[in-house]
Amino acid sequence: MSILTRTDGSHAPSAAAGRRPRAGASTVIAMVFMVLIAGYMLLPVYWLLVSSTKSQGDLVTTPGLLPARWHLGENLAALFDHQDGVYSRWLLNSLLYAGAGSAVATVLAAAAGYALATYAFRGREAVFSVILGGVLVPATALALPLFLLFAEFDATNTFWSVFLPSVVSPFGVYLSRIFAAASVPDEVVEAARMDGASEFRIFRTIAMRLMSPALVTVFLFQFVVIWNNFLLPLVMLQDERLYPVTLGLFTWQSQTSRLPELQTLTIVGALVSVVPIVLTFLLLQRYWRAGLAAGAVKS
Amino acid sequence: MIPTRTPAGARRRPRRTLAPYAFLAPFLIPFVLFTLAPVGYAFWQSLHRTERTGGTFGRTHSVFAGSDQYAAVVKEPFFADSVLRVVGFALVQIPVMLLLALVLALLLDSAVARAKRFFRLVYFVPYGIPGVVAALMWAFLYDPRLSPVVDLLHSAGTHVDLLGPGAILWSIGNVVTWTYTGYNMLILYAALQAVPADIGEAARVDGASGWTVALRIKIPIIRPALVLTGVFSIIGTFQLFTEPQVFRSIATSVTSTYTPNLAAYSLASGDNYSEAAALSVLLAVVTFALSFAFLRFTSRGQA
């Protein structure tokens, strides 16, 4: 198995090569430990995969970690059929909240980060400090105050009450500033100015392009934050047709004691809701790792 | 950092342009509206009380109440319970999670580990799974009617009710540890990657063991990253909401005021907006103060 092959990315001291015989025992211990932890991390995911293929009857009667009669197709059909297909509505809502929300958030953060990195202007550090303070305010701490504010304007239970707060990403501004400072050379900006390009055009055609790997990171992080958001839609929304998929699954799960058949739907629904995000992460892992590295090293 | 003294800054000095403000405005306007304003409004509301004039159906208006709402919240019986609960949770869960993340990061960074890319990916998988879904999966895994885990424990002769009043807090701790260990590991691992390889090499040539290199050289160097993960964990713990909320439907031991955040949510859904506002402001201030104190405490003694 691939566990036994050396992989790249290691900057192991070459001097250790002479010590190989001693490394044998510690390698075995380390590998056993790492495999155990990997098993722990994958156990719920494995359980979810197996359970998604079972009928409601088999779910209760067969051993949890062993597959039973294949029932995935029927489960999926039931999932998208239940309550006139409300699940697909939730999926679309989540895609809209997370996709459009993080796209807007990324553009706003890019512009702000670019401005903070390239211009020297009055109040720059003060503005940046306030934005950094915003990084430390977790989304859950903001949900109730946001609800109180929106309630004042009778604007709760609307699409915008969930969408608008999610276009703000102080962490995105922080990352964009670091990346803009590192990847947009002053000389290039100056040269473009000499050629008569407007400030906006320089940002749109040159800076955005140079920053694009970083912007993918900002987009991805905000996408995950919005997709996983639970408290904000929970306090804001009463109309089931506006729910994101997380909130929808939660309402199904909380009814399972009365309606046990919802168990299967909740499990299959959870699996389907995870697929897009896992796929995105796998496809874009080059970018988010670079982003995390910058965030950790520079702070 | 004094950017205005750099040559680039000096060159741009004469160019007094509105461009930076134009670039900042599209972010700052929603930032003010949806981050600063709600906090400010919650603070204002926490200082006021709603009163009705002319009986039950009279008009409502706000009356300045000073710190009355805060006093009322602090006196509620759930307040001390929920705060002590998250403090106890933080004292156990955060060290366990960060130690695990640190050991994994050091192993991935060391020569002993194999298949690093594979393990890094596997450990990070839980972070990509929405908190609600993570809590749902573990809720099923704890449920005695369905759970293979409970079956295994039974066949091993242990009869623990993972959803009982004694165990539920640690069952929640397990979900949080499962979700965030990989995330913290990745931050620490990224910091370790920045440690120059020749430092460790030189120490090993001098006869230091792998563990000595890790304890004496690598951990001190990545200290800022460790502090960062500590601050994020403290903030997260005091905001604990999703996991207990999901567990409420299967475990009666999780009350509607189980954590401070859950209590604030319950107050708001009971239309007690003023107390809900006071509690969320209190929560935000305490979170800030703790993170700040932790930052100060851990950066003390650094050269």
Interface residues (C-beta under 8 A of the other chain):
Chain A: S2 I3 L4 T5 R6 T7 D8 G9 S10 H11 A12 P13 S14 A15 A16 A23 S26 T27 A30 M31 F33 M34 I37 A38 Y40 M41 L42 L43 P44 V45 W47 L48 S51 L59 V60 P63 G64 L65 V107 L108 A109 A111 A112 Y114 A115 L116 T118 Y119 A120 F121 R124 V127 V130 I131 G134 L136 V137 P138 T140 A141 L142 L144 P145 L146 F147 L148 L149 A151 E152 L164 P165 V167 V168 P170 V173 D186 E190 E199 F200 F203 V224 W227 N228 F230 L231 L234 V235 T246 L247 L249 F250 Q253 S254 T256 S257 Q263 T266 I267 A270 S273 V274 I277 V278 F281 L282 Q285 R289 L292 A293 G295 A296 V297 S299
Chain B: P3 T4 A8 G9 R11 R12 R13 T17 A19 P20 Y21 A22 F23 L24 P26 F27 L28 P30 F31 L33 F34 T35 L36 A37 P38 V39 Y41 A42 Q45 L100 V103 L104 L107 S110 A111 V112 A113 R114 A115 K116 R117 F118 F119 L121 V122 Y123 F124 V125 P126 G128 I129 P130 G131 V132 V133 A134 L136 M137 W138 A139 F140 L141 R145 L146 S147 P148 V149 D151 W178 T181 G182 L186 I187 L188 A190 A191 Q193 A194 A197 G200 E201 R204 V205 G210 P224 A225 L228 V231 I235 G236 Q239 F241 T242 Q245 V246 R248 S249 I250 N261 A264 Y265 A268 S269 Y273 A276 A277 S280 L283 A284 T287 F288 S291
